[in-house]
Amino acid sequence: MKLPICRIDAQTNTLCRKCKVLYREGKISDLDIDISKLLVDLAKTHKELNDIHFYSSIELEDLVIIVVRSQDVPTLSSDYVLPELESIAAKKIRFLKKTNDPKKLVESLIDPTPVQNVTVLYIPPFSDKEYKVEISKKYKNKLPISEEVLVQTVSSILGTGAVSYTHLTLP
């Protein structure tokens, strides 16, 4: 099992030095810790959870996004895990498949809405990145998450502060 904190920390309810530093730096959150503890507890009775890779969680206004490997989504969506996750988060849960490909990331976030293009713009002088996400205008009101959540999530996962969102007008 891969977790944002050490597995022993999740079992003992205390953080080691390394995890304390990550917590102070904001690289792991209280929710990451709570989800890690839950997964370790559930793995005692459900052995298939021992193969889970849980990377991080992103808490939004009315939604929690949990970043995992794509093959872990069915296991975490099961009847014995998902209700537990939603009770800890006190919000709806959405799983996001870990990827470094901006287009796949956006497609995963707004599925089933099709993504037309994700462009990477390099901004001088230090080659900072800005991502421009484009979808067809006819899907503007059919997004499963709000535009603000999309921008916030992509910025957080890709480690950039600059994400713009535009609509294409297609014939």
DOGU-140131 format. One record per residue (C-alpha): x, y negated, z. Coordinates in steps of 0.05 Angstrom, whole numbers, always signed. Example, Ala and Ser with C-alpha at 12.3 -4.5 7.8 and 13.67 -1.06 7.14 Angstrom:
<atoms>
((+246, +90, +156))
((+273, +21, +143))
</atoms>
This chain:
<atoms>
((+0, +0, +0))
((+26, -69, -19))
((+1, -127, +23))
((+19, -201, +31))
((+44, -184, +102))
((+83, -124, +128))
((+40, -62, +139))
((+66, -57, +210))
((+44, -129, +223))
((-26, -111, +199))
((-28, -50, +245))
((-1, -86, +307))
((-37, -153, +298))
((+29, -191, +305))
((+72, -224, +252))
((+146, -210, +244))
((+195, -268, +233))
((+192, -262, +158))
((+116, -263, +156))
((+113, -320, +206))
((+156, -362, +159))
((+111, -345, +100))
((+50, -364, +142))
((+81, -431, +163))
((+99, -446, +91))
((+28, -433, +70))
((+46, -373, +26))
((+0, -328, +65))
((-66, -349, +96))
((-109, -326, +154))
((-154, -292, +104))
((-95, -254, +73))
((-78, -229, +143))
((-151, -209, +158))
((-159, -172, +92))
((-92, -136, +102))
((-115, -113, +171))
((-181, -88, +143))
((-148, -50, +86))
((-99, -16, +134))
((-157, +3, +180))
((-199, +30, +123))
((-140, +69, +95))
((-141, +112, +157))
((-206, +145, +134))
((-201, +131, +59))
((-133, +155, +35))
((-142, +126, -36))
((-132, +56, -5))
((-59, +73, +10))
((-44, +61, -64))
((-76, -9, -66))
((-34, -70, -85))
((-66, -132, -54))
((-25, -194, -71))
((-64, -253, -44))
((-132, -285, -34))
((-157, -353, -55))
((-212, -383, -13))
((-258, -430, -50))
((-323, -465, -29))
((-371, -407, -40))
((-325, -353, -65))
((-263, -314, -47))
((-218, -290, -103))
((-175, -229, -86))
((-115, -218, -131))
((-100, -143, -142))
((-75, -96, -196))
((-127, -80, -250))
((-130, -6, -230))
((-148, -25, -158))
((-212, -62, -175))
((-257, +0, -178))
((-233, +24, -110))
((-240, -44, -77))
((-309, -53, -108))
((-335, +11, -77))
((-392, +14, -28))
((-348, +24, +32))
((-297, -32, +18))
((-334, -90, -15))
((-385, -101, +41))
((-329, -101, +92))
((-289, -152, +52))
((-351, -197, +44))
((-365, -194, +118))
((-294, -216, +135))
((-294, -271, +83))
((-366, -291, +97))
((-370, -306, +22))
((-379, -271, -44))
((-317, -234, -68))
((-289, -234, -138))
((-229, -192, -159))
((-176, -221, -203))
((-126, -177, -239))
((-54, -200, -227))
((-20, -225, -290))
((+30, -277, -311))
((-5, -286, -378))
((-47, -350, -373))
((-97, -328, -425))
((-110, -260, -392))
((-116, -295, -325))
((-169, -344, -350))
((-205, -288, -388))
((-208, -247, -324))
((-235, -307, -284))
((-291, -326, -332))
((-309, -258, -360))
((-355, -248, -400))
((-346, -319, -429))
((-296, -315, -487))
((-233, -358, -484))
((-214, -390, -550))
((-144, -412, -531))
((-97, -426, -473))
((-40, -472, -492))
((+22, -485, -451))
((+48, -556, -456))
((+118, -572, -431))
((+123, -641, -400))
((+190, -677, -399))
((+237, -692, -365))
((+238, -628, -323))
((+196, -584, -369))
((+138, -581, -321))
((+81, -538, -349))
((+9, -558, -362))
((-42, -508, -385))
((-98, -528, -432))
((-157, -479, -430))
((-206, -482, -488))
((-274, -448, -495))
((-332, -458, -542))
((-379, -514, -522))
((-439, -467, -526))
((-412, -429, -465))
((-403, -491, -422))
((-464, -477, -380))
((-454, -402, -378))
((-389, -400, -339))
((-391, -352, -280))
((-350, -401, -238))
((-348, -477, -239))
((-296, -515, -279))
((-265, -542, -214))
((-257, -471, -187))
((-226, -449, -253))
((-175, -505, -252))
((-159, -495, -178))
((-150, -420, -185))
((-107, -422, -247))
((-64, -476, -216))
((-55, -436, -152))
((-38, -369, -186))
((+8, -397, -240))
((+41, -445, -192))
((+27, -509, -230))
((-11, -571, -210))
((-33, -587, -280))
((-89, -550, -315))
((-136, -584, -363))
((-201, -555, -387))
((-233, -572, -454))
((-290, -548, -496))
((-283, -533, -570))
((-338, -552, -617))
((-344, -493, -664))
((-391, -489, -723))
</atoms>
